Amino acid sequence: MAGGRCLRCLSPACLFLAVAVALLAMPGLAAARTRRYTFNVTMATVTRLCVTKSVPTVNGRFPGPKIVVREGDRLVVQVHNNINNNVTFHWHGVRQLRSAWADGPSYITQCPIRPGQSYAYDFRVVGQRGTLWWHAHFSWLRATLYGPLVILPPRGVPYPFSPKPDREVPLMLGEWFNADPEAVIKQALKTGGGPNVSDAYTFNGLPGPTYNACAAADTFRLRVQPGRTYMLRIVNAALNDELFFAVANHTLTVVGADASYVKPFAANTLVISPGQTMDVLLTAAAANPSSPAAYAIAVAPYTNTVGTFDNTTAVAALEYAPQSTAALGSLPLPVLPLYNDTGFVANFSANFRSLASARYPARVPRSVDRRFFFAVGLGADPCQSRVNGTCQGPNGTRFAASMNNVSFAMPRSTSLLQAHYQRRYSGVLTANFPAAPPVPFNYTGTPPNNTFVMHGTRVVPLGYNTTVEVVLQDTSILGAESHPLHLHGYDFFVVGTGFGNYDAANDTAKYNLVDPVQRNTVSVPTAGWVAIRFVADNPGVWIMHCHLDVHLSWGLAMAWLVNDGPLPNQKLPPPPSNIPKC
């Protein structure tokens, strides 16, 4: 190498040595490996709240198995569908760089896996570390088909925070329905009204003692040692509820969100939206014989929803070893905010900042090629616009949801990605999703007289490497409420947020372009707005949708169609040979 001697060193041995040296210089790449999992989707008998029923599971487990990879690894998950429903799986938050065929949303990147069929999801985890999760992405099957996806840093690369946790614990927050969730949404879509709400919230599938005598036996218990630090890898897997989370008499330190590190900050109570993840440090108190042996971990809903919601509190137990287990009824309880405390949520959300360090820079776009303004919220369909149903929505209408007054219509004959790859758009999609509301109005004020929405499968085409800014504006058409929006295939930077109607002349000047938080799911504030930026550097078709599943069922979604770049490594590869057919 010195003096140019390696210029003539072209033997296989020399080339091997050069490659080995390069790999050793990049520990994440050198240690990368292929990790394989098998998902057998089967029905299993589960009892909660004194109700026994058969539910879809992965490998007979509810919640499903934990997937563990390291940054840079290749992940292959072989799925065998042994239930009577179609199914797909989404690896929530994984960027899927040039692996859009593995993203998983039904009819967007693939046709569903039919009963008796199989499909292998094959992708690499690049440039991410922390907690993500996987879940079904067909109808409401994710009510029980979900589990954690833990991305460890490369070997030898430490966490950028301290203290180093003594133990890491995935904590999936979910919802339990005594009824079949598929029947719940089917009935709602038939009547045009709101769906029946869940019967309990859960910690790793367990509701805890606040519901009934049966539930007391189904309590998640986290045993800790005095003085040790635990990292809770928290995921909100609930179908339709944002959640407050707290541990009585304990302060939590947030160190990560959506598989990105954040500047650590302390909080007594968290708020986490469906789809979001948080990595949180909890340090157990030093041994003290006079202290309680256990404390309550509690979750309760945050909502300003139109209609009913599951207004219950679920409890798990934080138990100090070696003391004996305390009676659940005597656990000290944390004080959670009121269910509609929007001010608390705004203050908590303002704490999130990227590390913006030399190793973990915040590569937020400083200039923007294309700007979009999306009005997000609920609307209605006139009664006569649907057949084979009734009209139990507001004022004799049927509930709908939209962005820029377009309610997303899911294709059925093919997936959008397949249509894009084959350049066969006719009858499948149109590339005319509006960049702004067709008719501007006072978004957070008096609703317009006409609340009806349009329907269509309309996308926004983007050139490769386009820098994008989207302002997501909540609307009060049928009541202002928070909407957790998830973007597939990308992380984005949250550069600004506020209440009321977005004012470009004044609000843009307040953007944080230094250390904005990087996320894949963000809640549009109740009667407010949030601005995000990303670079369209991942070719494919990517859905952006509300992660309240009832709103997705009503059409609160759109899709970005990102075209290929000029170079070979900037193009969408062909679909796998075994991809399911519609």
C-alpha positions as CSV (number, residue, x, y, z in Angstrom):
1,M,0.0,0.0,0.0
2,A,2.8,2.5,0.9
3,G,4.7,3.6,-2.1
4,G,2.1,2.2,-4.4
5,R,3.3,-1.4,-4.1
6,C,-0.3,-2.8,-3.9
7,L,-1.1,-1.4,-7.4
8,R,0.5,-4.5,-8.9
9,C,-0.8,-6.8,-6.2
10,L,-3.8,-8.4,-8.0
11,S,-3.4,-12.0,-6.8
12,P,-6.5,-13.6,-5.1
13,A,-4.5,-13.7,-1.8
14,C,-3.7,-10.0,-2.0
15,L,-7.3,-9.1,-2.9
16,F,-8.6,-11.2,0.0
17,L,-6.3,-9.4,2.4
18,A,-7.4,-6.0,1.1
19,V,-11.1,-6.9,1.6
20,A,-10.4,-8.3,5.0
21,V,-8.6,-5.1,6.1
22,A,-11.5,-3.1,4.8
23,L,-14.0,-5.2,6.7
24,L,-12.1,-4.9,9.9
25,A,-12.2,-1.2,9.5
26,M,-16.0,-1.4,9.5
27,P,-16.9,-3.6,12.5
28,G,-20.7,-3.4,11.7
29,L,-20.2,-4.8,8.2
30,A,-17.5,-7.3,9.2
31,A,-19.8,-8.8,11.9
32,A,-23.0,-8.7,9.8
33,R,-24.7,-12.1,9.4
34,T,-27.9,-13.6,8.1
35,R,-30.5,-14.3,10.8
36,R,-33.4,-16.6,9.9
37,Y,-36.8,-17.0,11.6
38,T,-39.8,-19.1,10.8
39,F,-43.3,-17.7,11.4
40,N,-46.1,-20.4,11.4
41,V,-49.3,-18.4,11.5
42,T,-51.8,-20.6,13.4
43,M,-54.9,-20.3,15.5
44,A,-54.3,-20.8,19.2
45,T,-56.7,-20.8,22.3
46,V,-56.1,-17.8,24.6
47,T,-58.0,-16.9,27.7
48,R,-58.1,-13.3,29.0
49,L,-60.7,-11.5,31.2
50,C,-62.5,-14.9,31.7
51,V,-63.1,-15.2,28.0
52,T,-61.5,-18.1,26.1
53,K,-61.3,-17.8,22.3
54,S,-59.2,-18.8,19.3
55,V,-56.9,-16.1,18.0
56,P,-54.3,-15.8,15.2
57,T,-50.8,-16.2,16.5
58,V,-47.3,-16.7,15.3
59,N,-45.8,-20.0,16.5
60,G,-48.7,-20.3,18.9
61,R,-47.6,-17.3,21.0
62,F,-49.4,-14.1,21.9
63,P,-47.7,-11.7,21.6
64,G,-45.4,-13.3,19.0
65,P,-41.7,-14.1,19.2
66,K,-38.9,-11.6,19.6
67,I,-36.7,-11.0,16.6
68,V,-33.1,-9.9,17.4
69,V,-30.6,-8.6,14.8
70,R,-27.6,-6.4,14.8
71,E,-27.3,-3.3,12.7
72,G,-26.1,-4.4,9.2
73,D,-27.6,-7.9,9.4
74,R,-29.7,-9.6,6.8
75,L,-33.0,-10.9,8.1
76,V,-35.0,-13.7,6.5
77,V,-38.4,-14.6,7.9
78,Q,-40.2,-17.5,6.3
79,V,-44.0,-17.1,6.8
80,H,-46.4,-20.1,6.5
81,N,-50.0,-19.1,6.6
82,N,-52.1,-21.8,8.3
83,I,-55.2,-19.8,9.1
84,N,-58.3,-19.1,7.1
85,N,-57.5,-15.4,6.6
86,N,-55.2,-13.7,4.2
87,V,-52.1,-12.2,6.0
88,T,-49.0,-10.1,5.4
89,F,-46.4,-8.9,7.8
90,H,-44.8,-5.4,8.1
91,W,-41.5,-4.8,9.8
92,H,-42.5,-1.5,11.3
93,G,-39.9,1.2,10.9
94,V,-37.3,-0.8,8.9
95,R,-36.2,1.4,6.1
96,Q,-36.2,-1.4,3.5
97,L,-33.5,0.2,1.3
98,R,-34.1,-1.3,-2.1
99,S,-36.1,-4.1,-0.5
100,A,-39.6,-2.7,-0.9
101,W,-41.0,-6.2,-1.8
102,A,-40.4,-7.1,1.9
103,D,-42.2,-4.1,3.4
104,G,-45.5,-6.0,3.8
105,P,-48.6,-3.8,3.7
106,S,-51.2,-5.7,1.8
107,Y,-52.0,-4.5,-1.7
108,I,-49.3,-1.8,-1.4
109,T,-46.0,-3.7,-1.8
110,Q,-47.4,-7.2,-2.1
111,C,-50.6,-9.2,-2.5
112,P,-51.6,-11.1,0.7
113,I,-50.3,-14.5,1.6
114,R,-53.4,-16.7,1.1
115,P,-54.4,-19.6,3.4
116,G,-52.0,-22.5,2.9
117,Q,-49.3,-20.3,1.1
118,S,-45.9,-19.2,2.2
119,Y,-43.6,-16.2,1.6
120,A,-40.1,-15.3,2.7
121,Y,-39.4,-11.7,3.7
122,D,-35.8,-11.0,3.0
123,F,-34.1,-7.6,3.8
124,R,-31.2,-5.9,5.5
125,V,-31.3,-3.7,8.5
126,V,-29.1,-0.7,7.6
127,G,-28.3,2.5,9.6
128,Q,-30.8,1.8,12.4
129,R,-30.4,0.6,16.0
130,G,-32.9,0.4,18.8
131,T,-36.4,-0.9,19.1
132,L,-38.8,-1.6,16.2
133,W,-41.5,-4.2,15.9
134,W,-43.3,-6.4,13.5
135,H,-47.1,-6.8,12.9
136,A,-49.7,-8.1,10.5
137,H,-50.7,-5.6,7.9
138,F,-54.0,-7.0,6.7
139,S,-57.4,-5.7,8.1
140,W,-57.2,-5.8,12.0
141,L,-55.2,-9.0,12.3
142,R,-52.4,-7.1,14.1
143,A,-54.6,-7.2,17.2
144,T,-52.8,-10.4,18.1
145,L,-50.2,-10.8,15.4
146,Y,-47.3,-8.6,16.6
147,G,-44.0,-8.8,18.4
148,P,-40.7,-6.9,19.1
149,L,-37.9,-6.4,16.7
150,V,-34.7,-5.5,18.5
151,I,-31.8,-4.0,16.6
152,L,-28.5,-4.1,18.5
153,P,-25.5,-2.0,17.6
154,P,-22.6,-3.7,15.9
155,R,-20.4,-5.8,18.2
156,G,-17.9,-3.6,19.9
157,V,-20.0,-0.4,19.5
158,P,-21.3,0.8,22.8
159,Y,-24.6,2.6,23.5
160,P,-24.1,6.4,23.4
161,F,-25.7,6.8,26.9
162,S,-25.1,5.7,30.4
163,P,-25.4,3.8,32.6
164,K,-25.3,0.7,30.5
165,P,-28.4,-1.3,31.2
166,D,-28.0,-4.5,33.2
167,R,-31.0,-6.0,31.4
168,E,-33.2,-5.2,28.5
169,V,-36.9,-5.9,28.6
170,P,-39.3,-5.7,25.6
171,L,-42.6,-4.3,26.7
172,M,-45.5,-4.5,24.2
173,L,-48.5,-2.4,25.0
174,G,-51.6,-3.7,23.3
175,E,-55.4,-4.0,23.3
176,W,-57.6,-7.1,24.1
177,F,-61.0,-7.6,22.5
178,N,-63.3,-10.2,23.9
179,A,-65.0,-10.2,20.5
180,D,-63.2,-11.2,17.3
181,P,-61.5,-7.9,16.1
182,E,-62.2,-9.0,12.5
183,A,-65.9,-9.1,13.3
184,V,-65.7,-5.7,15.0
185,I,-64.3,-3.9,12.0
186,K,-66.5,-5.8,9.6
187,Q,-69.6,-4.7,11.5
188,A,-68.4,-1.1,11.7
189,L,-67.8,-0.9,7.9
190,K,-71.3,-2.4,7.4
191,T,-73.1,0.0,9.6
192,G,-71.1,3.1,8.8
193,G,-70.7,3.9,12.5
194,G,-67.8,3.6,14.9
195,P,-66.5,0.2,15.9
196,N,-66.9,-1.3,19.4
197,V,-63.9,-0.5,21.6
198,S,-61.5,-2.9,23.2
199,D,-62.1,-4.5,26.6
200,A,-58.7,-4.0,28.1
201,Y,-55.2,-2.7,27.6
202,T,-52.3,-5.2,28.0
203,F,-48.6,-5.5,28.9
204,N,-47.0,-8.2,26.8
205,G,-50.5,-9.6,26.3
206,L,-51.6,-9.5,29.9
207,P,-54.3,-7.1,31.2
208,G,-53.6,-7.1,34.9
209,P,-55.8,-6.9,38.0
210,T,-57.9,-3.8,37.3
211,Y,-60.4,-5.6,35.1
212,N,-61.8,-8.7,36.9
213,A,-60.8,-11.6,39.0
214,C,-59.6,-13.6,36.0
215,A,-57.4,-10.8,34.9
216,A,-55.5,-10.6,38.2
217,A,-53.9,-13.9,37.4
218,D,-52.8,-12.5,34.1
219,T,-50.5,-9.8,35.3
220,F,-47.1,-8.9,33.8
221,R,-44.5,-8.8,36.5
222,L,-41.1,-7.2,36.0
223,R,-38.7,-8.4,38.7
224,V,-35.8,-6.0,39.3
225,Q,-32.7,-6.0,41.6
226,P,-32.1,-2.9,43.8
227,G,-29.6,-0.4,42.3
228,R,-29.6,-2.0,38.8
229,T,-30.6,-0.3,35.5
230,Y,-33.1,-1.7,33.1
231,M,-33.8,-0.7,29.5
232,L,-37.5,-1.0,28.7
233,R,-38.0,-1.4,25.0
234,I,-41.6,0.0,24.9
235,V,-43.8,-0.5,21.8
236,N,-47.4,0.8,21.5
237,A,-49.0,-2.1,19.5
238,A,-52.6,-1.0,20.4
239,L,-55.0,-0.9,17.5
240,N,-56.7,2.4,18.2
241,D,-55.3,4.2,21.3
242,E,-52.4,6.5,22.2
243,L,-51.3,5.7,25.7
244,F,-49.9,7.3,28.8
245,F,-47.3,5.2,30.6
246,A,-45.8,5.6,34.1
247,V,-44.1,3.6,36.9
248,A,-45.1,4.7,40.4
249,N,-42.4,6.5,42.3
250,H,-39.8,6.0,39.5
251,T,-38.3,8.5,37.0
252,L,-37.7,7.2,33.5
253,T,-34.9,8.4,31.1
254,V,-35.8,8.3,27.4
255,V,-32.7,7.4,25.3
256,G,-34.2,6.3,22.0
257,A,-37.3,6.5,19.8
258,D,-38.2,4.6,16.6
259,A,-34.8,3.0,16.4
260,S,-32.9,6.3,16.6
261,Y,-31.0,7.6,19.6
262,V,-32.2,10.8,21.2
263,K,-30.7,13.3,23.6
264,P,-31.5,11.6,27.0
265,F,-34.2,13.3,29.0
266,A,-36.1,12.4,32.2
267,A,-39.8,12.0,32.5
268,N,-42.3,10.7,35.1
269,T,-44.9,9.9,32.5
270,L,-44.6,9.0,28.8
271,V,-47.1,9.3,26.0
272,I,-46.6,6.9,23.1
273,S,-48.8,6.6,20.0
274,P,-49.7,3.4,18.1
275,G,-46.7,2.4,16.0
276,Q,-44.2,4.3,18.1
277,T,-41.4,2.8,20.1
278,M,-39.3,4.2,23.0
279,D,-36.1,3.0,24.7
280,V,-36.3,4.0,28.3
281,L,-33.9,3.5,31.2
282,L,-35.3,2.7,34.7
283,T,-32.9,2.5,37.6
284,A,-34.2,0.5,40.6
285,A,-33.8,2.2,43.9
286,A,-31.2,1.0,46.4
287,A,-32.2,-1.7,48.9
288,N,-34.4,-0.2,51.6
289,P,-36.4,-2.5,54.0
290,S,-39.0,0.2,54.6
291,S,-39.8,0.7,50.9
292,P,-42.6,-1.1,49.2
293,A,-41.8,-4.5,47.6
294,A,-43.6,-3.6,44.4
295,Y,-45.0,-0.7,42.4
296,A,-47.6,-0.4,39.7
297,I,-46.7,0.2,36.1
298,A,-49.8,1.7,34.5
299,V,-51.2,2.7,31.1
300,A,-54.3,4.7,30.2
301,P,-55.6,6.3,27.0
302,Y,-54.9,9.7,25.6
303,T,-57.6,10.8,23.2
304,N,-59.8,13.6,22.0
305,T,-61.7,11.1,19.9
306,V,-65.1,11.5,18.4
307,G,-67.3,8.9,20.1
308,T,-66.5,6.2,22.6
309,F,-63.1,4.8,23.6
310,D,-61.6,2.2,26.0
311,N,-61.4,4.5,29.1
312,T,-59.7,1.9,31.4
313,T,-56.3,1.7,33.1
314,A,-54.2,-1.4,32.9
315,V,-51.6,-2.3,35.6
316,A,-48.5,-4.4,35.7
317,A,-46.1,-5.0,38.6
318,L,-42.6,-3.8,39.2
319,E,-41.3,-6.2,41.9
320,Y,-38.1,-5.8,43.9
321,A,-36.1,-9.0,44.5
322,P,-35.5,-10.7,46.8
323,Q,-38.6,-9.4,48.6
324,S,-41.7,-11.4,48.3
325,T,-44.4,-10.6,45.8
326,A,-46.8,-7.9,47.1
327,A,-50.6,-8.1,46.9
328,L,-51.6,-6.5,43.6
329,G,-54.4,-4.6,45.2
330,S,-51.9,-2.7,47.5
331,L,-49.5,-1.5,44.8
332,P,-48.7,2.3,44.8
333,L,-50.3,3.7,41.7
334,P,-48.8,6.4,39.4
335,V,-50.9,9.5,38.8
336,L,-51.6,9.7,35.0
337,P,-52.8,12.8,33.1
338,L,-56.4,13.2,32.2
339,Y,-57.4,11.3,29.0
340,N,-57.6,14.6,27.0
341,D,-54.6,16.4,28.4
342,T,-53.3,17.8,25.1
343,G,-51.0,20.3,26.9
344,F,-49.1,17.5,28.7
345,V,-48.7,15.6,25.4
346,A,-47.3,18.7,23.6
347,N,-44.8,19.4,26.5
348,F,-43.6,15.8,26.5
349,S,-43.2,15.7,22.7
350,A,-41.1,18.8,22.8
351,N,-38.3,17.0,24.7
352,F,-37.3,14.8,21.7
353,R,-34.1,15.8,20.0
354,S,-31.6,13.9,17.8
355,L,-28.1,13.3,19.2
356,A,-26.7,15.3,16.2
357,S,-23.3,14.0,17.1
358,A,-20.3,13.2,14.9
359,R,-21.1,9.5,15.0
360,Y,-24.9,10.0,14.8
361,P,-25.5,13.2,12.8
362,A,-28.9,14.6,12.1
363,R,-28.9,14.8,8.3
364,V,-32.0,16.9,8.1
365,P,-32.6,18.5,4.6
366,R,-31.8,22.2,4.8
367,S,-33.4,23.0,1.5
368,V,-36.6,21.6,0.0
369,D,-37.4,20.6,-3.5
370,R,-41.2,19.9,-3.0
371,R,-43.6,21.2,-0.4
372,F,-46.9,19.6,0.5
373,F,-49.7,20.6,2.9
374,F,-52.0,17.7,3.9
375,A,-55.2,18.3,5.8
376,V,-55.8,15.2,7.9
377,G,-58.9,14.1,9.6
378,L,-62.4,12.5,9.6
379,G,-65.2,13.1,7.1
380,A,-68.2,11.4,5.9
381,D,-69.8,9.5,3.0
382,P,-73.4,10.3,2.0
383,C,-75.8,7.4,2.9
384,Q,-76.5,6.5,-0.7
385,S,-72.8,6.1,-1.5
386,R,-72.5,2.7,0.0
387,V,-74.5,-0.5,-0.6
388,N,-75.3,-3.4,1.6
389,G,-75.0,-1.4,4.8
390,T,-76.7,1.2,7.0
391,C,-75.8,4.8,7.9
392,Q,-75.0,5.1,11.6
393,G,-72.4,7.8,11.2
394,P,-72.9,11.5,12.1
395,N,-76.3,12.9,11.0
396,G,-77.2,9.8,9.1
397,T,-74.0,9.5,7.1
398,R,-71.2,7.0,7.2
399,F,-67.8,7.6,8.7
400,A,-64.9,8.2,6.4
401,A,-61.4,9.6,6.7
402,S,-59.1,11.4,4.3
403,M,-56.0,13.5,3.5
404,N,-56.7,16.5,1.4
405,N,-60.3,15.2,1.1
406,V,-59.1,12.0,-0.6
407,S,-60.1,8.8,1.1
408,F,-57.6,6.1,0.1
409,A,-59.1,3.2,-1.8
410,M,-57.1,0.0,-1.5
411,P,-56.5,-1.8,-4.8
412,R,-57.5,-5.5,-5.0
413,S,-56.4,-6.8,-8.4
414,T,-52.6,-6.2,-7.8
415,S,-50.3,-4.4,-5.5
416,L,-49.3,-0.8,-6.2
417,L,-45.6,-1.8,-6.2
418,Q,-46.2,-4.5,-8.8
419,A,-48.2,-2.1,-11.0
420,H,-45.3,0.4,-10.7
421,Y,-42.6,-2.1,-11.5
422,Q,-44.6,-3.2,-14.6
423,R,-45.5,0.4,-15.5
424,R,-49.2,-0.8,-15.7
425,Y,-51.0,2.0,-13.9
426,S,-54.2,2.2,-15.8
427,G,-57.1,1.1,-13.6
428,V,-54.9,0.7,-10.6
429,L,-53.7,4.1,-9.5
430,T,-53.5,7.8,-10.6
431,A,-50.5,10.0,-10.0
432,N,-52.6,13.1,-9.0
433,F,-52.8,13.2,-5.3
434,P,-53.3,16.9,-4.4
435,A,-50.4,18.7,-2.9
436,A,-52.8,20.9,-0.9
437,P,-56.5,20.7,0.0
438,P,-58.7,21.3,-3.1
439,V,-60.8,23.8,-1.1
440,P,-58.9,25.7,1.7
441,F,-60.9,26.3,4.9
442,N,-60.4,27.1,8.6
443,Y,-58.9,23.8,9.4
444,T,-59.2,24.0,13.2
445,G,-62.2,26.3,13.4
446,T,-65.8,26.1,12.3
447,P,-66.1,23.0,10.0
448,P,-67.2,23.5,6.4
449,N,-70.8,22.8,5.4
450,N,-69.8,19.9,3.2
451,T,-68.0,17.1,5.1
452,F,-68.1,14.5,2.3
453,V,-64.9,13.0,1.0
454,M,-63.7,11.8,-2.4
455,H,-62.4,8.2,-2.9
456,G,-59.5,7.1,-5.0
457,T,-56.1,5.3,-5.2
458,R,-54.1,8.5,-5.8
459,V,-50.3,8.7,-5.3
460,V,-47.6,11.4,-5.3
461,P,-44.8,10.6,-7.8
462,L,-41.3,11.8,-6.6
463,G,-38.0,11.9,-8.5
464,Y,-35.2,10.0,-6.8
465,N,-33.3,12.1,-4.2
466,T,-36.1,14.7,-4.0
467,T,-36.1,16.6,-0.7
468,V,-39.6,16.7,0.7
469,E,-41.4,18.8,3.3
470,V,-44.9,17.8,4.4
471,V,-47.0,19.9,6.8
472,L,-49.7,17.6,8.4
473,Q,-52.6,19.7,9.5
474,D,-55.3,18.3,11.8
475,T,-58.9,19.3,11.0
476,S,-62.0,19.7,13.2
477,I,-64.4,18.6,10.5
478,L,-66.0,16.0,12.8
479,G,-64.0,17.0,15.9
480,A,-60.3,17.7,16.3
481,E,-58.2,14.8,17.4
482,S,-54.6,13.5,17.3
483,H,-53.6,11.3,14.3
484,P,-50.4,9.1,14.6
485,L,-49.1,9.0,11.0
486,H,-46.6,6.4,10.0
487,L,-44.5,6.6,6.8
488,H,-43.3,3.3,5.4
489,G,-39.8,3.0,3.9
490,Y,-38.4,6.1,5.5
491,D,-37.5,7.9,8.6
492,F,-38.2,11.6,8.7
493,F,-37.2,14.6,10.7
494,V,-39.9,16.4,12.8
495,V,-38.8,20.0,12.1
496,G,-41.8,21.9,13.5
497,T,-45.1,21.7,15.3
498,G,-47.8,23.9,16.8
499,F,-51.4,24.5,17.5
500,G,-54.0,26.1,15.3
501,N,-53.7,26.5,11.6
502,Y,-50.2,26.4,10.1
503,D,-48.9,29.8,9.1
504,A,-46.0,29.4,6.6
505,A,-45.1,33.1,6.9
506,N,-44.3,32.8,10.6
507,D,-44.1,29.1,11.5
508,T,-41.3,28.1,9.1
509,A,-38.9,30.5,10.8
510,K,-39.3,28.6,14.0
511,Y,-38.2,25.2,12.5
512,N,-35.5,23.2,14.2
513,L,-33.0,22.3,11.5
514,V,-30.2,21.5,14.0
515,D,-31.2,18.5,16.0
516,P,-34.8,17.6,15.2
517,V,-35.9,14.1,16.2
518,Q,-35.9,11.4,13.6
519,R,-39.0,9.1,13.6
520,N,-41.1,6.9,11.5
521,T,-44.4,7.7,13.3
522,V,-45.5,11.1,14.5
523,S,-48.8,12.3,16.0
524,V,-50.4,15.3,14.3
525,P,-51.4,17.3,17.4
526,T,-55.1,17.8,18.3
527,A,-56.2,21.0,16.6
528,G,-52.6,21.5,15.4
529,W,-49.9,20.7,12.9
530,V,-46.6,19.1,12.5
531,A,-43.9,19.5,9.7
532,I,-41.7,16.7,8.6
533,R,-38.8,16.4,6.1
534,F,-37.2,13.5,4.3
535,V,-35.1,12.6,1.2
536,A,-36.8,10.4,-1.3
537,D,-33.8,8.1,-1.7
538,N,-35.5,4.7,-1.5
539,P,-37.3,3.7,-4.8
540,G,-40.7,2.0,-4.5
541,V,-44.3,2.7,-3.4
542,W,-44.7,3.7,0.2
543,I,-47.9,4.1,2.1
544,M,-48.3,6.9,4.7
545,H,-51.3,6.2,7.0
546,C,-52.9,6.8,10.3
547,H,-51.9,4.1,12.8
548,L,-55.3,4.2,14.4
549,D,-56.5,1.1,12.5
550,V,-60.1,2.3,12.4
551,H,-59.0,5.5,10.6
552,L,-56.9,3.4,8.2
553,S,-60.0,1.3,7.6
554,W,-61.9,4.5,6.8
555,G,-59.3,5.6,4.3
556,L,-56.8,7.9,6.2
557,A,-53.8,7.1,4.0
558,M,-52.0,8.0,0.8
559,A,-48.9,6.7,-1.0
560,W,-45.6,8.1,-2.3
561,L,-44.3,6.6,-5.6
562,V,-40.5,7.1,-5.6
563,N,-38.9,6.6,-9.0
564,D,-35.6,4.9,-9.7
565,G,-32.3,6.9,-9.7
566,P,-29.8,6.8,-12.6
567,L,-27.4,4.4,-10.9
568,P,-27.8,0.6,-10.6
569,N,-27.8,0.8,-6.8
570,Q,-30.6,3.4,-7.0
571,K,-33.2,1.2,-8.7
572,L,-35.9,-1.1,-7.5
573,P,-34.9,-4.7,-7.9
574,P,-37.3,-7.3,-9.5
575,P,-39.8,-8.9,-7.2
576,P,-38.9,-12.3,-5.6
577,S,-39.9,-15.3,-7.6
578,N,-42.2,-16.5,-4.8
579,I,-44.1,-13.2,-4.1
580,P,-47.8,-13.9,-3.6
581,K,-50.2,-13.4,-6.4
582,C,-53.6,-11.6,-6.0
